Amino acid sequence: TALEDGPEGGSSCFASLYVKYIEAAGGRVAPILYDASDDDIAQIFTSVNGLFFTGGVVNIRHAQESAAASQYLHAASLLFNMTVATNDAGVHMPLWGTCMGFQTLSILAAGDASVLETYAFEAEDLSLPLELTSAARESRLLGKDSVPPKVLRWLTMENLTSNLHHDGVAPESFAANQHLAAFFSVLSTNRDRRGRPFASTIEGRRHPVFAVQWHPERSIFEWDSDEGGINHSAHAVEAMQFFANFFISEARKNQHRFPSAAEERAALIYNYLPQGRTSYQAYVFP
């Protein structure tokens, strides 16, 4: 997440929940700073096995109004385009987006920021079952050959997916924008408190690009006293762990490596300390 005025001089941050989520599935995290140079971003891209766009609060709908938001969207666009080109060249490179990551990928695929509607949905602190579309059954993420039947049953019958958003992309936007419709299949939708539908799970038609408007990591790792809309049941934890495992299984198909062990150590998240004294800690970057 880009910060206009970050704590202790920080320019960007993300929640430690995402690091725990990746590590719980056997992965490691190397942060990519949004304000790094294009060359540095391209260099680390060739060293990692997958990309993860986290949630956040950047105003990507009106990115031109903020230098930080504009730079964030530029970096995301660079990574998205490299991901598409790499997969088109026959090298498997997965990309995942959660919440704002979902919204960022929708904008980039559409080539139009207006597909993202701001303050249009009442879905803060709201857990919901997924409402699957016909495309879900044969999908890589939610298809019958991927997700265990019991997990799919829980996801569609119980309030497991934790929503924390007021922005979103309406299902009709995927139909109306030919670029968005050509790139992504909508696997699930949901309705906010007012009954307004929003796309909640999407998957690249030809590329291993996956995104969820909801937060899989929260059920496993977020325990703040003022939390809302988080299901911590055994079913929720097992179902959310499936998505972490799925993403890391996709990353294992990629053979990128850092040029040296020293460069790998220098890039990893262990060089930073999370801030905060609750389950919702954050890594803040200079």
Helices and strands as residue ranges (DSSP letters): G 7-9, E 12-15, H 16-24, H 38-45, E 51-53, G 60-65, H 67-88, E 95-98, H 100-110, G 113-115, E 123-128, E 131-132, H 149-157, E 161-165, H 171-176, H 178-183, E 184-191, E 197-204, E 209-212, H 216-221, H 234-251, H 261-267, G 269-271, E 282-285
